[in-house]
Amino acid sequence: MAARECAVCTFVAFALAGGASHAASAASPSAAPTSSSTPPAISEKLARAMSYEHGEGVPKDPGIAAALYCEAAVQGSAEAAFQLGWMYANGRGIAHDDATAAALFELAASNGHVFARTARAHLGDVHGMLPDCMRPLPPPVADAPLMAGIDAGPDPFADLSPEKQKIRRIVDEVAPKYGIEPRLALAVIAAESNFNAAARSVKDARGLMQLIPGTASRFNVRNPYNVRDNLKGGLSYLRWLLAYYQGQVALAAAAYNAGEQTVDRYKGVPPYPETRAYVRRVLDLFRRPDHPYDPSVTEPSAIAATVRVGMQRD
């Protein structure tokens, strides 16, 4: 057993000896029950997060649990920061990341969490940053003209391998036929599959632009592992999303990753760490907050006119 795993075992024993706040304490030790001074909205969010983390009364879903913990942590909950740190420290449904766990434990400890300081000590000399879901998205861009006057910087796809260059040439040819700038298409491909036409995710997303079966069927894709057929589906969906969100790249990218229903429900980029990291990746590569769109493709989302998500400038 690795040293870090033994340290975690020791910490579980410590937490149980001190008394944890809920029945799942062996899996995720907690501080004393939520204070009566905790705002009801945060208390309710914590309860929902724990339910989704442990599958109590709802289907177990670590992704939803992490997003809820993150929302509550942003609102100042030390318990939420600790629980999210525990998920990262143990890889409980999300990628194991001691550095992120350390940053979350430090935050929880600074806000008075009983066990967070000890948990942080058990991770040793590890330092990291808070997860993307706790960092603000780039500020809105006011009335930026589409594709004009914004320096996109050096071409991030200039040094692709020969195999990836073959795919780029196809994208350069096909993307304009769907009204998509090749650089945006390449940014999505890089974020989705890193140019691997044979990629298949645990959620059964397939091919270059990672089409789930529902999206492939929606856009009449017969073979998602065929580069051109996959591009047809992915670019069609991207064109639809750009029209739906009136050219806002951040919202379209978030919807490509998490679904337009999720983006509409959260009235913007959802707090999921995966989705926020994905949006940043696409914006970092594309370097423009807006993209031309065809309003005849679909009616706009109800949030499109009220939500503006821009990008950081260097």
C-alpha positions as CSV (number, residue, x, y, z in Angstrom):
1,M,0.0,0.0,0.0
2,A,1.3,3.4,-0.9
3,A,2.3,5.9,1.8
4,R,-0.5,8.3,0.8
5,E,-3.1,5.6,1.1
6,C,-1.8,4.7,4.6
7,A,-2.0,8.3,5.6
8,V,-5.6,8.4,4.5
9,C,-6.4,5.3,6.5
10,T,-4.8,6.9,9.6
11,F,-6.9,10.0,9.0
12,V,-10.1,7.9,8.7
13,A,-9.3,6.3,12.1
14,F,-8.7,9.8,13.6
15,A,-12.0,11.1,12.2
16,L,-14.0,8.2,13.6
17,A,-12.4,8.5,17.0
18,G,-13.3,12.2,17.0
19,G,-16.9,11.6,15.9
20,A,-18.1,12.3,12.4
21,S,-21.3,14.0,11.4
22,H,-23.1,11.4,9.2
23,A,-23.4,7.7,8.6
24,A,-20.9,7.8,5.7
25,S,-18.1,9.2,7.8
26,A,-15.9,6.2,7.2
27,A,-16.0,7.2,3.5
28,S,-15.8,11.0,4.1
29,P,-15.2,12.2,7.6
30,S,-16.9,15.4,8.5
31,A,-16.9,18.2,11.0
32,A,-19.7,18.8,13.5
33,P,-23.2,19.1,12.0
34,T,-23.9,22.1,10.0
35,S,-24.1,25.2,12.2
36,S,-27.6,26.7,12.7
37,S,-26.0,29.9,11.4
38,T,-25.4,28.3,8.0
39,P,-27.9,29.8,5.5
40,P,-30.7,27.4,4.6
41,A,-29.8,27.4,0.9
42,I,-26.3,26.2,1.6
43,S,-27.5,23.6,4.1
44,E,-29.9,22.3,1.5
45,K,-27.2,22.2,-1.1
46,L,-24.9,20.3,1.2
47,A,-27.6,17.7,2.0
48,R,-28.3,17.2,-1.7
49,A,-24.5,16.9,-2.5
50,M,-24.1,14.2,0.2
51,S,-27.2,12.4,-1.2
52,Y,-25.8,12.3,-4.7
53,E,-22.3,11.4,-3.4
54,H,-23.5,8.3,-1.5
55,G,-26.7,7.5,-3.5
56,E,-29.0,8.1,-0.6
57,G,-32.6,8.6,-2.0
58,V,-31.2,9.5,-5.5
59,P,-29.1,7.7,-8.0
60,K,-25.4,8.0,-7.1
61,D,-23.8,10.7,-9.2
62,P,-20.3,12.0,-8.0
63,G,-20.4,14.7,-10.8
64,I,-23.5,16.3,-9.5
65,A,-22.2,15.9,-5.9
66,A,-18.9,17.7,-6.8
67,A,-20.8,20.5,-8.6
68,L,-23.1,21.1,-5.6
69,Y,-20.2,21.0,-3.1
70,C,-18.3,23.5,-5.3
71,E,-21.3,25.9,-5.4
72,A,-21.6,25.8,-1.7
73,A,-17.8,26.2,-1.2
74,V,-17.9,29.3,-3.4
75,Q,-20.7,30.6,-1.1
76,G,-18.4,30.2,1.9
77,S,-19.1,26.7,3.2
78,A,-16.1,25.2,4.9
79,E,-17.8,21.8,5.1
80,A,-18.4,21.9,1.3
81,A,-14.8,22.7,0.6
82,F,-13.7,19.9,2.9
83,Q,-16.0,17.3,1.3
84,L,-15.0,18.3,-2.2
85,G,-11.3,18.0,-1.1
86,W,-12.0,14.5,0.3
87,M,-13.4,13.5,-3.1
88,Y,-10.3,14.7,-4.9
89,A,-8.0,13.2,-2.3
90,N,-9.5,9.8,-2.7
91,G,-10.6,9.9,-6.3
92,R,-14.2,9.3,-5.2
93,G,-16.0,9.6,-8.6
94,I,-13.7,12.3,-9.8
95,A,-10.0,12.3,-10.8
96,H,-7.6,11.8,-7.9
97,D,-5.7,15.0,-7.4
98,D,-3.8,15.6,-4.1
99,A,-2.8,19.1,-5.1
100,T,-6.4,20.3,-5.6
101,A,-7.4,18.4,-2.4
102,A,-4.7,20.2,-0.5
103,A,-5.9,23.6,-1.7
104,L,-9.5,22.7,-0.7
105,F,-8.4,21.5,2.8
106,E,-6.4,24.7,3.3
107,L,-9.5,26.7,2.4
108,A,-11.7,24.7,4.8
109,A,-9.2,24.9,7.6
110,S,-8.9,28.7,7.2
111,N,-12.7,28.8,7.7
112,G,-12.6,26.8,10.9
113,H,-13.3,23.2,9.7
114,V,-12.4,20.7,12.5
115,F,-10.8,18.0,10.4
116,A,-9.4,20.0,7.5
117,R,-6.1,20.9,9.0
118,T,-5.3,17.3,9.9
119,A,-6.4,16.1,6.5
120,R,-4.1,18.7,4.9
121,A,-1.2,17.5,7.0
122,H,-1.7,13.9,5.8
123,L,-1.1,15.0,2.2
124,G,2.4,16.2,3.0
125,D,4.4,18.7,1.0
126,V,1.8,19.1,-1.8
127,H,0.6,22.4,-3.1
128,G,-2.0,23.2,-5.7
129,M,-4.8,25.5,-6.8
130,L,-8.6,25.4,-6.2
131,P,-10.5,23.6,-8.9
132,D,-11.7,25.5,-12.0
133,C,-15.3,25.5,-10.7
134,M,-14.2,27.8,-7.9
135,R,-12.4,30.2,-10.1
136,P,-14.4,32.9,-11.9
137,L,-15.0,32.7,-15.6
138,P,-13.5,35.4,-17.8
139,P,-15.3,38.7,-17.5
140,P,-18.0,39.6,-20.0
141,V,-17.0,41.3,-23.2
142,A,-19.3,44.3,-23.9
143,D,-20.6,44.5,-27.4
144,A,-17.5,43.0,-29.1
145,P,-17.9,42.9,-32.9
146,L,-18.0,39.3,-34.1
147,M,-14.5,38.1,-35.2
148,A,-13.2,41.7,-35.6
149,G,-10.5,43.6,-33.9
150,I,-9.4,40.7,-31.6
151,D,-5.9,39.3,-31.8
152,A,-6.1,35.6,-32.0
153,G,-2.4,35.2,-31.4
154,P,-0.1,32.5,-32.8
155,D,-1.7,29.5,-34.4
156,P,-1.8,26.8,-31.7
157,F,-2.2,24.1,-34.3
158,A,0.9,25.0,-36.3
159,D,3.1,22.2,-34.9
160,L,0.7,19.2,-35.1
161,S,2.1,15.8,-36.0
162,P,1.8,14.6,-39.6
163,E,-1.2,12.4,-38.7
164,K,-3.0,15.3,-37.0
165,Q,-2.1,17.6,-39.9
166,K,-4.1,15.2,-42.2
167,I,-7.1,15.8,-40.0
168,R,-6.5,19.5,-39.9
169,R,-6.5,19.6,-43.7
170,I,-9.9,17.9,-43.8
171,V,-11.2,20.3,-41.1
172,D,-10.0,23.3,-43.1
173,E,-11.9,22.0,-46.1
174,V,-15.1,20.9,-44.4
175,A,-15.7,23.4,-41.5
176,P,-16.5,26.4,-43.7
177,K,-19.2,24.4,-45.4
178,Y,-21.0,24.4,-42.1
179,G,-20.3,28.1,-41.4
180,I,-17.6,27.2,-38.8
181,E,-14.2,28.8,-38.5
182,P,-11.7,25.9,-38.8
183,R,-9.8,27.1,-35.7
184,L,-13.0,26.8,-33.6
185,A,-13.6,23.3,-35.0
186,L,-10.0,22.4,-34.2
187,A,-10.3,23.8,-30.7
188,V,-13.3,21.5,-30.0
189,I,-11.6,18.5,-31.6
190,A,-8.5,19.1,-29.4
191,A,-10.6,19.4,-26.3
192,E,-12.8,16.4,-27.2
193,S,-10.4,13.7,-28.5
194,N,-7.0,15.3,-29.1
195,F,-7.4,14.4,-32.8
196,N,-8.0,10.7,-32.1
197,A,-10.6,9.5,-34.6
198,A,-10.9,6.1,-32.8
199,A,-11.6,7.7,-29.3
200,R,-14.4,6.3,-27.3
201,S,-15.3,7.7,-23.8
202,V,-16.9,5.9,-20.8
203,K,-20.1,7.7,-21.7
204,D,-20.0,6.1,-25.2
205,A,-19.0,9.3,-27.0
206,R,-17.3,8.3,-30.2
207,G,-14.8,9.6,-32.7
208,L,-13.0,12.8,-33.5
209,M,-15.7,15.2,-32.1
210,Q,-17.0,12.6,-29.5
211,L,-20.5,12.1,-30.6
212,I,-22.9,10.3,-28.2
213,P,-25.3,8.0,-30.0
214,G,-28.2,10.5,-29.5
215,T,-26.3,13.3,-31.2
216,A,-25.1,11.0,-34.0
217,S,-28.7,10.0,-34.7
218,R,-29.9,13.6,-34.5
219,F,-27.5,14.7,-37.3
220,N,-27.7,11.5,-39.3
221,V,-24.2,10.2,-38.7
222,R,-23.9,6.6,-39.7
223,N,-20.3,5.9,-38.8
224,P,-18.9,8.1,-36.0
225,Y,-15.4,6.6,-36.4
226,N,-15.3,7.9,-40.0
227,V,-13.5,11.3,-39.9
228,R,-15.8,13.0,-42.4
229,D,-19.0,11.5,-41.1
230,N,-18.0,12.4,-37.6
231,L,-17.2,16.0,-38.6
232,K,-20.6,16.2,-40.3
233,G,-22.3,15.5,-37.0
234,G,-20.1,17.5,-34.8
235,L,-20.0,20.6,-37.0
236,S,-23.8,20.4,-37.5
237,Y,-24.3,20.4,-33.8
238,L,-21.8,23.2,-33.3
239,R,-23.5,25.3,-35.9
240,W,-26.8,24.7,-34.1
241,L,-25.4,25.6,-30.7
242,L,-23.8,28.8,-32.1
243,A,-27.2,29.9,-33.5
244,Y,-28.9,28.9,-30.3
245,Y,-26.6,31.0,-28.2
246,Q,-26.2,33.8,-30.7
247,G,-22.6,33.2,-31.4
248,Q,-21.3,33.1,-27.9
249,V,-18.4,30.6,-28.0
250,A,-18.3,29.9,-24.2
251,L,-22.0,29.0,-24.0
252,A,-21.8,26.9,-27.2
253,A,-18.7,25.1,-25.9
254,A,-20.3,24.5,-22.5
255,A,-23.4,23.0,-24.2
256,Y,-21.3,20.8,-26.5
257,N,-19.8,19.4,-23.3
258,A,-22.7,19.3,-20.9
259,G,-25.8,19.7,-23.1
260,E,-27.8,22.8,-23.9
261,Q,-30.5,21.9,-21.3
262,T,-27.8,22.0,-18.6
263,V,-26.5,25.4,-19.8
264,D,-30.1,26.8,-19.9
265,R,-30.9,25.5,-16.4
266,Y,-27.8,27.1,-14.9
267,K,-28.3,30.3,-17.1
268,G,-24.7,30.1,-18.2
269,V,-21.7,27.8,-18.0
270,P,-22.6,25.2,-15.3
271,P,-20.3,24.8,-12.2
272,Y,-19.1,21.3,-13.2
273,P,-15.2,21.3,-13.0
274,E,-15.0,19.3,-16.2
275,T,-17.2,21.7,-18.2
276,R,-15.5,24.8,-16.9
277,A,-12.0,23.4,-17.7
278,Y,-13.4,22.4,-21.2
279,V,-14.7,25.9,-21.9
280,R,-11.4,27.4,-20.9
281,R,-9.5,25.0,-23.2
282,V,-11.7,25.9,-26.2
283,L,-11.4,29.7,-25.5
284,D,-7.6,29.4,-25.0
285,L,-7.3,27.8,-28.4
286,F,-9.8,29.8,-30.3
287,R,-9.0,33.2,-28.6
288,R,-12.2,34.9,-29.6
289,P,-15.4,35.2,-27.5
290,D,-17.8,35.3,-30.5
291,H,-18.4,33.5,-33.8
292,P,-20.7,34.4,-36.7
293,Y,-23.9,32.4,-36.7
294,D,-26.9,31.8,-38.9
295,P,-30.1,32.9,-37.1
296,S,-32.2,30.8,-39.5
297,V,-30.8,27.6,-38.0
298,T,-32.9,27.8,-34.8
299,E,-34.6,30.1,-32.4
300,P,-32.2,31.5,-29.8
301,S,-32.1,30.3,-26.2
302,A,-34.0,32.4,-23.7
303,I,-30.7,33.1,-21.9
304,A,-28.7,34.2,-25.0
305,A,-29.7,37.8,-24.8
306,T,-29.1,38.2,-21.1
307,V,-25.9,36.2,-20.5
308,R,-22.5,37.3,-21.8
309,V,-19.4,35.2,-21.1
310,G,-16.2,36.6,-22.5
311,M,-12.6,35.6,-22.4
312,Q,-9.4,36.7,-20.6
313,R,-7.0,38.9,-22.5
314,D,-3.3,38.5,-22.2
